[in-house]
């Protein structure tokens, strides 16, 4: 099966941010997405260009355009948020983003009435109905198809770094799971979700996709829901590792880190370098460690099995990428990664709020809502 990769402007960036809709008083999820989407839809349009529907009616997604800088993408997202708040404020509905809702029950949530969602739920049943989770996806443009698979492999070295920084789903149905990112392990239960296969040649990917179509596993390439995947129709590599991020500042930080990594790999390929590949068993172990321990994870760095605390490695990565960030005009956003390290990742902040308020997860939701409003993490 032929898969055409529509090469795009190098290192352009686009962001997709999933948001939960909650009742202002109770903190419970509210299934009012259809009402909100109808209110923001421009006259005569099928949908809003920056505000989209999602699997569950308690969720909407705001998206940026194809941007040259992360600052531009943040502006797009902020504008979309303002439009949504204009509709939700009178309804008594608030927004937040995290990997999961701390206490709402999954079995009470309503699914969007759309054929592809109905098919997903029909096929996946109990696991599919449990997908009460939220994420952030970052697209970065690649200027040649031959870069896609080497860049994907190289990015897998930093998947645990991104997962640890974004980890924001310690709670599930009112209980502390003991994980920094319960979402990471929940989502991989879906068919074609989880870690990508590490193909060496584009033809291998084409054969895999052909098999998936032939055996009826998928009807569209987008149903391959890997943590990192090619997006051939956009001409991008798509980072899908991250939990939902509570603040625009954190979204910008993760986006800048992703954009800089891809640009760095692209440059190295242009110089004729061969990018490093981590064995699949190390990739799998790193995912579990980051999901379990978050910023306290000790990650495997290379095929030789060298290990390091993820936060120590991140600081060196930030220094190494600073010249790349200057070229991409995202130094400020890249350095916002350090703000996450100072304030703590969201899973740490959520647990601190729960401890402060005698275990109240309603207080946790209120804190997430306030962070969304303020746009920055609360230490």
KOLPALUM-738733 format. One record per residue (C-alpha): residue number from 1; residue in three letters; x, y, z. Coordinates in Angstrom, 1 decimal. Layout:
// KOLPALUM-738733
<atom NUM Ala <X Y Z>> ...
//
This chain:
// KOLPALUM-738733
<atom 1 Unk <0.0 0.0 0.0>> <atom 2 Unk <1.5 3.3 -1.0>> <atom 3 Unk <1.6 6.0 1.6>> <atom 4 Unk <2.4 9.5 0.3>> <atom 5 Unk <4.1 11.8 2.8>> <atom 6 Unk <3.3 15.4 1.9>> <atom 7 Unk <6.5 17.1 2.9>> <atom 8 Unk <5.9 20.4 4.8>> <atom 9 Unk <7.8 23.4 5.8>> <atom 10 Unk <10.6 22.3 8.0>> <atom 11 Unk <10.0 22.5 11.8>> <atom 12 Unk <6.7 24.3 11.5>> <atom 13 Unk <4.6 23.5 14.6>> <atom 14 Unk <0.9 22.8 15.3>> <atom 15 Unk <-0.7 21.9 18.7>> <atom 16 Unk <-3.8 20.1 19.7>> <atom 17 Unk <-5.0 20.5 23.3>> <atom 18 Unk <-7.8 18.4 24.8>> <atom 19 Unk <-9.9 20.1 27.5>> <atom 20 Unk <-12.4 18.7 30.0>> <atom 21 Unk <-15.7 20.5 30.7>> <atom 22 Unk <-16.6 20.5 34.4>> <atom 23 Unk <-19.4 21.9 36.5>> <atom 24 Unk <-18.3 25.1 38.3>> <atom 25 Unk <-19.8 24.1 41.7>> <atom 26 Unk <-19.4 20.3 41.8>> <atom 27 Unk <-16.2 19.8 39.7>> <atom 28 Unk <-18.0 16.9 38.0>> <atom 29 Unk <-17.7 16.4 34.3>> <atom 30 Unk <-20.5 17.8 32.2>> <atom 31 Unk <-21.5 16.5 28.7>> <atom 32 Unk <-22.1 19.8 27.1>> <atom 33 Unk <-19.6 19.8 24.2>> <atom 34 Unk <-22.3 19.8 21.5>> <atom 35 Unk <-23.9 23.0 23.0>> <atom 36 Unk <-20.5 24.7 23.1>> <atom 37 Unk <-19.5 23.6 19.6>> <atom 38 Unk <-22.8 24.8 18.2>> <atom 39 Unk <-22.4 28.2 19.9>> <atom 40 Unk <-18.8 28.8 18.6>> <atom 41 Unk <-19.4 27.5 15.1>> <atom 42 Unk <-19.2 30.3 12.5>> <atom 43 Unk <-22.3 30.9 10.4>> <atom 44 Unk <-22.4 28.5 7.4>> <atom 45 Unk <-19.4 26.5 8.6>> <atom 46 Unk <-19.4 22.8 9.4>> <atom 47 Unk <-17.2 23.4 12.5>> <atom 48 Unk <-15.0 26.0 14.1>> <atom 49 Unk <-11.5 26.0 12.6>> <atom 50 Unk <-9.8 26.0 16.1>> <atom 51 Unk <-12.4 24.3 18.4>> <atom 52 Unk <-13.2 20.7 17.7>> <atom 53 Unk <-15.2 17.7 19.0>> <atom 54 Unk <-13.7 14.7 20.7>> <atom 55 Unk <-14.7 11.1 21.7>> <atom 56 Unk <-16.6 12.1 24.8>> <atom 57 Unk <-19.2 14.9 25.2>> <atom 58 Unk <-17.4 16.1 28.3>> <atom 59 Unk <-14.4 17.1 26.0>> <atom 60 Unk <-13.5 19.6 23.4>> <atom 61 Unk <-10.2 20.2 21.7>> <atom 62 Unk <-8.6 23.5 20.8>> <atom 63 Unk <-6.0 23.5 18.0>> <atom 64 Unk <-3.5 25.9 16.6>> <atom 65 Unk <-2.9 26.6 12.9>> <atom 66 Unk <0.4 25.7 11.1>> <atom 67 Unk <2.8 28.1 12.9>> <atom 68 Unk <6.4 29.1 12.4>> <atom 69 Unk <6.9 29.6 16.1>> <atom 70 Unk <5.6 28.2 19.4>> <atom 71 Unk <4.6 31.7 20.4>> <atom 72 Unk <2.3 31.9 17.4>> <atom 73 Unk <0.7 28.5 18.3>> <atom 74 Unk <0.2 29.7 21.9>> <atom 75 Unk <-1.6 32.8 20.6>> <atom 76 Unk <-3.9 30.6 18.5>> <atom 77 Unk <-4.7 28.4 21.5>> <atom 78 Unk <-5.3 31.4 23.8>> <atom 79 Unk <-7.7 33.0 21.3>> <atom 80 Unk <-9.6 29.7 21.0>> <atom 81 Unk <-9.8 29.5 24.8>> <atom 82 Unk <-11.2 33.0 25.1>> <atom 83 Unk <-13.9 32.0 22.6>> <atom 84 Unk <-14.8 28.9 24.6>> <atom 85 Unk <-14.8 30.8 27.9>> <atom 86 Unk <-17.2 33.3 26.4>> <atom 87 Unk <-19.7 30.5 25.9>> <atom 88 Unk <-19.0 28.4 29.0>> <atom 89 Unk <-19.0 31.1 31.6>> <atom 90 Unk <-22.7 31.8 31.4>> <atom 91 Unk <-23.3 28.0 31.6>> <atom 92 Unk <-21.5 27.6 34.8>> <atom 93 Unk <-18.9 25.4 33.1>> <atom 94 Unk <-15.2 25.5 33.6>> <atom 95 Unk <-12.3 24.1 31.6>> <atom 96 Unk <-9.3 22.2 32.7>> <atom 97 Unk <-6.7 19.8 31.2>> <atom 98 Unk <-5.0 16.9 32.9>> <atom 99 Unk <-4.3 13.3 31.9>> <atom 100 Unk <-7.6 12.3 33.6>> <atom 101 Unk <-10.4 13.7 35.8>> <atom 102 Unk <-9.5 13.0 39.5>> <atom 103 Unk <-12.9 11.5 40.5>> <atom 104 Unk <-15.7 11.5 37.8>> <atom 105 Unk <-16.9 8.0 36.9>> <atom 106 Unk <-16.1 6.8 33.4>> <atom 107 Unk <-19.3 4.8 33.1>> <atom 108 Unk <-21.4 7.9 33.4>> <atom 109 Unk <-19.9 9.7 30.4>> <atom 110 Unk <-21.6 10.1 27.1>> <atom 111 Unk <-19.9 9.4 23.7>> <atom 112 Unk <-20.2 11.8 20.8>> <atom 113 Unk <-22.7 10.6 18.2>> <atom 114 Unk <-20.4 10.0 15.3>> <atom 115 Unk <-19.8 6.9 13.3>> <atom 116 Unk <-16.1 6.5 13.9>> <atom 117 Unk <-16.5 6.9 17.7>> <atom 118 Unk <-19.4 4.4 17.8>> <atom 119 Unk <-17.2 1.9 15.9>> <atom 120 Unk <-14.3 2.4 18.4>> <atom 121 Unk <-16.5 1.8 21.4>> <atom 122 Unk <-18.2 -1.2 19.7>> <atom 123 Unk <-14.9 -2.8 19.1>> <atom 124 Unk <-13.1 -1.9 22.3>> <atom 125 Unk <-16.0 -2.2 24.7>> <atom 126 Unk <-15.0 -1.9 28.4>> <atom 127 Unk <-11.5 -0.5 27.6>> <atom 128 Unk <-12.9 1.9 25.1>> <atom 129 Unk <-15.6 3.2 27.5>> <atom 130 Unk <-12.9 3.8 30.1>> <atom 131 Unk <-11.0 6.3 27.9>> <atom 132 Unk <-11.7 9.2 30.3>> <atom 133 Unk <-8.4 10.7 29.5>> <atom 134 Unk <-7.0 13.9 27.9>> <atom 135 Unk <-3.8 14.7 26.0>> <atom 136 Unk <-1.7 17.2 24.1>> <atom 137 Unk <-0.4 16.4 20.6>> <atom 138 Unk <2.4 18.4 18.9>> <atom 139 Unk <3.0 18.2 15.2>> <atom 140 Unk <6.4 19.3 13.7>> <atom 141 Unk <7.0 19.6 10.0>> <atom 142 Unk <9.5 17.5 8.1>> <atom 143 Unk <10.8 18.5 4.7>> <atom 144 Unk <11.5 15.0 3.4>> <atom 145 Unk <9.9 11.6 3.8>> <atom 146 Unk <13.2 9.9 4.4>> <atom 147 Unk <13.6 11.8 7.7>> <atom 148 Unk <10.4 10.5 9.2>> <atom 149 Unk <11.4 7.1 10.6>> <atom 150 Unk <14.8 8.1 11.8>> <atom 151 Unk <13.3 11.1 13.6>> <atom 152 Unk <10.6 8.9 15.1>> <atom 153 Unk <13.2 6.5 16.4>> <atom 154 Unk <15.4 9.3 17.8>> <atom 155 Unk <12.4 10.9 19.5>> <atom 156 Unk <11.7 7.7 21.4>> <atom 157 Unk <14.8 8.5 23.5>> <atom 158 Unk <13.0 11.5 24.8>> <atom 159 Unk <9.5 10.1 25.1>> <atom 160 Unk <10.0 9.5 28.9>> <atom 161 Unk <11.3 13.0 29.4>> <atom 162 Unk <8.1 14.4 27.8>> <atom 163 Unk <5.9 12.0 29.6>> <atom 164 Unk <7.5 12.8 33.0>> <atom 165 Unk <7.2 16.6 32.4>> <atom 166 Unk <3.5 16.3 31.4>> <atom 167 Unk <2.4 13.6 33.8>> <atom 168 Unk <-0.9 14.8 35.3>> <atom 169 Unk <-3.1 11.7 35.9>> <atom 170 Unk <-2.3 10.3 39.4>> <atom 171 Unk <-6.0 9.9 40.2>> <atom 172 Unk <-8.5 7.6 38.7>> <atom 173 Unk <-12.2 7.3 39.9>> <atom 174 Unk <-11.3 9.0 43.2>> <atom 175 Unk <-8.2 6.9 44.0>> <atom 176 Unk <-4.5 7.7 43.9>> <atom 177 Unk <-3.1 5.1 41.5>> <atom 178 Unk <0.5 5.5 42.7>> <atom 179 Unk <1.4 6.5 39.1>> <atom 180 Unk <2.4 9.9 37.8>> <atom 181 Unk <0.6 9.2 34.5>> <atom 182 Unk <-2.1 6.6 34.7>> <atom 183 Unk <-3.2 7.8 31.3>> <atom 184 Unk <-0.1 6.5 29.7>> <atom 185 Unk <-0.9 2.9 30.6>> <atom 186 Unk <-4.7 3.3 30.1>> <atom 187 Unk <-4.5 4.5 26.6>> <atom 188 Unk <-2.2 1.8 25.4>> <atom 189 Unk <-4.9 -0.8 26.0>> <atom 190 Unk <-6.6 0.4 22.7>> <atom 191 Unk <-5.8 -1.5 19.5>> <atom 192 Unk <-3.0 0.2 17.6>> <atom 193 Unk <-2.3 2.6 20.5>> <atom 194 Unk <0.9 2.7 22.6>> <atom 195 Unk <4.5 2.6 21.5>> <atom 196 Unk <5.2 2.6 17.7>> <atom 197 Unk <6.9 -0.1 15.8>> <atom 198 Unk <10.5 0.9 14.9>> <atom 199 Unk <10.6 0.4 11.2>> <atom 200 Unk <13.8 0.9 9.3>> <atom 201 Unk <12.3 1.6 5.8>> <atom 202 Unk <9.2 3.4 4.6>> <atom 203 Unk <8.2 0.3 2.7>> <atom 204 Unk <8.0 -1.6 6.0>> <atom 205 Unk <5.5 1.0 7.3>> <atom 206 Unk <3.5 0.7 4.1>> <atom 207 Unk <3.3 -3.1 4.5>> <atom 208 Unk <2.2 -2.7 8.1>> <atom 209 Unk <-0.6 -0.3 7.2>> <atom 210 Unk <-1.6 -2.5 4.3>> <atom 211 Unk <-1.9 -5.4 6.7>> <atom 212 Unk <-4.0 -3.3 9.1>> <atom 213 Unk <-6.4 -2.4 6.3>> <atom 214 Unk <-6.5 -5.9 4.8>> <atom 215 Unk <-7.4 -7.5 8.2>> <atom 216 Unk <-9.9 -4.8 9.1>> <atom 217 Unk <-8.0 -3.4 12.0>> <atom 218 Unk <-8.2 0.1 10.7>> <atom 219 Unk <-10.2 2.0 8.0>> <atom 220 Unk <-8.0 5.1 8.1>> <atom 221 Unk <-4.3 5.9 8.8>> <atom 222 Unk <-5.4 8.2 11.7>> <atom 223 Unk <-6.7 5.1 13.6>> <atom 224 Unk <-3.0 4.2 14.2>> <atom 225 Unk <-2.8 5.9 17.6>> <atom 226 Unk <0.9 5.4 18.5>> <atom 227 Unk <2.6 7.6 21.1>> <atom 228 Unk <4.6 9.0 18.3>> <atom 229 Unk <3.5 8.6 14.7>> <atom 230 Unk <3.9 10.0 11.2>> <atom 231 Unk <1.1 12.2 10.0>> <atom 232 Unk <1.5 11.8 6.2>> <atom 233 Unk <-1.3 14.1 5.2>> <atom 234 Unk <0.1 17.0 7.2>> <atom 235 Unk <3.8 16.2 6.5>> <atom 236 Unk <4.6 16.1 10.2>> <atom 237 Unk <5.8 13.9 13.0>> <atom 238 Unk <3.2 13.9 15.7>> <atom 239 Unk <4.2 13.6 19.4>> <atom 240 Unk <1.3 12.1 21.3>> <atom 241 Unk <3.1 11.1 24.5>> <atom 242 Unk <1.9 13.8 26.7>> <atom 243 Unk <-0.9 13.9 29.3>> <atom 244 Unk <-3.2 16.8 29.2>> <atom 245 Unk <-1.3 19.9 30.4>> <atom 246 Unk <-3.1 22.3 32.8>> <atom 247 Unk <-1.6 25.6 31.6>> <atom 248 Unk <-0.7 27.4 28.3>> <atom 249 Unk <2.8 27.9 29.6>> <atom 250 Unk <3.3 24.2 30.0>> <atom 251 Unk <1.8 23.5 26.5>> <atom 252 Unk <4.3 26.0 25.1>> <atom 253 Unk <7.2 24.4 27.0>> <atom 254 Unk <6.4 20.9 25.7>> <atom 255 Unk <5.8 22.2 22.2>> <atom 256 Unk <9.2 24.0 22.2>> <atom 257 Unk <11.0 21.0 23.5>> <atom 258 Unk <9.4 18.8 20.8>> <atom 259 Unk <10.0 21.3 18.0>> <atom 260 Unk <13.7 21.8 19.0>> <atom 261 Unk <14.3 18.0 19.2>> <atom 262 Unk <12.9 17.5 15.7>> <atom 263 Unk <14.8 20.4 14.2>> <atom 264 Unk <18.0 19.1 15.8>> <atom 265 Unk <17.5 15.6 14.4>> <atom 266 Unk <16.6 17.1 11.0>> <atom 267 Unk <19.8 19.1 11.0>> <atom 268 Unk <21.9 16.1 11.9>> <atom 269 Unk <20.4 14.0 9.1>> <atom 270 Unk <21.2 16.8 6.7>> <atom 271 Unk <24.8 16.5 7.8>> <atom 272 Unk <24.8 12.8 7.0>> <atom 273 Unk <24.7 11.7 10.6>> <atom 274 Unk <23.0 8.4 11.7>> <atom 275 Unk <20.6 9.1 14.5>> <atom 276 Unk <20.8 6.7 17.5>> <atom 277 Unk <18.2 4.0 18.0>> <atom 278 Unk <17.1 2.7 21.4>> <atom 279 Unk <16.2 -1.0 21.6>> <atom 280 Unk <12.5 -1.6 21.9>> <atom 281 Unk <12.8 -3.2 25.3>> <atom 282 Unk <14.5 -0.1 26.6>> <atom 283 Unk <11.8 2.1 25.1>> <atom 284 Unk <9.1 0.0 26.8>> <atom 285 Unk <10.8 0.1 30.1>> <atom 286 Unk <11.4 3.9 29.9>> <atom 287 Unk <7.7 4.4 29.3>> <atom 288 Unk <6.7 2.4 32.3>> <atom 289 Unk <9.3 4.2 34.5>> <atom 290 Unk <8.1 7.7 33.4>> <atom 291 Unk <4.5 6.7 33.9>> <atom 292 Unk <5.2 5.3 37.4>> <atom 293 Unk <7.7 7.8 38.8>> <atom 294 Unk <7.3 10.9 36.7>> <atom 295 Unk <10.2 13.4 37.3>> <atom 296 Unk <11.8 10.9 39.8>> <atom 297 Unk <12.2 8.3 37.0>> <atom 298 Unk <15.7 7.0 36.2>> <atom 299 Unk <15.6 6.5 32.4>> <atom 300 Unk <17.8 4.4 30.1>> <atom 301 Unk <19.8 6.7 27.8>> <atom 302 Unk <21.2 4.4 25.2>> <atom 303 Unk <21.6 0.9 23.9>> <atom 304 Unk <24.6 0.4 26.3>> <atom 305 Unk <22.1 0.6 29.2>> <atom 306 Unk <23.5 3.8 30.8>> <atom 307 Unk <20.9 5.4 33.1>> <atom 308 Unk <20.3 8.8 34.6>> <atom 309 Unk <17.7 10.7 36.6>> <atom 310 Unk <15.3 12.2 34.0>> <atom 311 Unk <15.5 15.8 35.5>> <atom 312 Unk <19.3 15.8 35.4>> <atom 313 Unk <19.3 14.7 31.8>> <atom 314 Unk <16.6 17.3 30.9>> <atom 315 Unk <18.8 20.1 32.1>> <atom 316 Unk <21.6 19.1 29.9>> <atom 317 Unk <19.2 18.6 26.9>> <atom 318 Unk <17.9 22.2 27.4>> <atom 319 Unk <21.4 23.6 27.3>> <atom 320 Unk <22.3 21.5 24.2>> <atom 321 Unk <19.1 22.7 22.4>> <atom 322 Unk <19.4 26.4 23.2>> <atom 323 Unk <21.2 27.3 19.9>> <atom 324 Unk <18.4 25.4 18.1>> <atom 325 Unk <15.8 27.3 20.1>> <atom 326 Unk <17.4 30.6 19.1>> <atom 327 Unk <17.1 29.6 15.4>> <atom 328 Unk <13.4 28.7 16.0>> <atom 329 Unk <12.7 31.8 18.1>> <atom 330 Unk <11.5 29.7 21.1>> <atom 331 Unk <14.2 30.3 23.7>> <atom 332 Unk <11.7 31.6 26.2>> <atom 333 Unk <9.3 28.7 25.7>> <atom 334 Unk <12.0 26.1 25.9>> <atom 335 Unk <13.3 27.6 29.2>> <atom 336 Unk <9.7 27.3 30.5>> <atom 337 Unk <10.6 23.6 30.9>> <atom 338 Unk <12.6 24.7 33.9>> <atom 339 Unk <9.5 26.3 35.3>> <atom 340 Unk <7.8 22.9 35.3>> <atom 341 Unk <10.8 21.5 37.2>> <atom 342 Unk <10.6 24.3 39.7>> <atom 343 Unk <6.9 24.3 40.3>> <atom 344 Unk <6.6 20.5 40.0>> <atom 345 Unk <4.8 18.6 37.3>> <atom 346 Unk <1.0 18.5 37.5>> <atom 347 Unk <0.8 15.1 39.2>> <atom 348 Unk <3.0 16.6 42.0>> <atom 349 Unk <0.9 19.8 42.3>> <atom 350 Unk <-2.3 17.8 42.4>> <atom 351 Unk <-1.1 15.6 45.2>> <atom 352 Unk <0.1 18.6 47.1>> <atom 353 Unk <-3.4 20.2 46.8>> <atom 354 Unk <-5.0 17.0 48.0>> <atom 355 Unk <-2.7 16.9 51.0>> <atom 356 Unk <-3.4 20.5 51.8>> <atom 357 Unk <-7.2 20.0 51.7>> <atom 358 Unk <-7.4 16.7 53.6>> <atom 359 Unk <-7.6 14.5 50.5>> <atom 360 Unk <-10.2 16.6 48.7>> <atom 361 Unk <-10.2 15.8 45.0>> <atom 362 Unk <-12.8 18.5 44.4>> <atom 363 Unk <-10.1 21.0 45.6>> <atom 364 Unk <-7.7 19.4 43.0>> <atom 365 Unk <-10.2 20.1 40.2>> <atom 366 Unk <-10.6 23.6 41.4>> <atom 367 Unk <-6.8 24.1 41.4>> <atom 368 Unk <-6.6 22.7 37.9>> <atom 369 Unk <-9.4 25.1 36.7>> <atom 370 Unk <-7.6 28.1 38.3>> <atom 371 Unk <-4.3 27.1 36.6>> <atom 372 Unk <-6.1 27.0 33.3>> <atom 373 Unk <-7.5 30.5 33.9>> <atom 374 Unk <-4.2 31.9 35.0>> <atom 375 Unk <-2.2 30.2 32.3>> <atom 376 Unk <0.8 29.3 34.5>> <atom 377 Unk <1.4 26.5 37.1>> <atom 378 Unk <0.8 27.2 40.8>> <atom 379 Unk <3.8 26.0 42.8>> 
//
